[in-house]
Amino acid sequence: MSTTKYVETYAYQIDENDIIVRLSDNWPAFAKANYADELCNPANVVGVSLFDFISDAQTRQLYRAVLARVRETGREAIFPFRCDLP
């Protein structure tokens, strides 16, 4: 009997200027489930800076460091985290 737990994955893609250029197909449902109706429409997210959605200075600093490392090494970064809102 397997004890593997399924975790839903939500993804976005950013360009070299940290602008969101793509969302996973399940993004609108995630936004709706988290009462972020204004973010259900991808047009309200795509074309916007990733950092417009991160209010905490420490979290912005972490993301900037991770993105710098990805761009420096050319390797992707995947890190699971709890996210209560889009």
C-alpha angles and dihedrals in degrees: 000000000000121000095193111139118216114228120193112235124215118188141187132182125217132196129229090281094053092253114147107244103168140021129198115258091249094057097099092053090048092051092048092049088054095049093249096131092161088062096049090088108072088212087071092056108030110082093028126110114259088228092061086072098048111078100173115087094213092051091049089051091051092050092048090052093048092047092048090053092048091050092046096049101028089228122127122244121219119178126167117222140161113262120183095179135029 
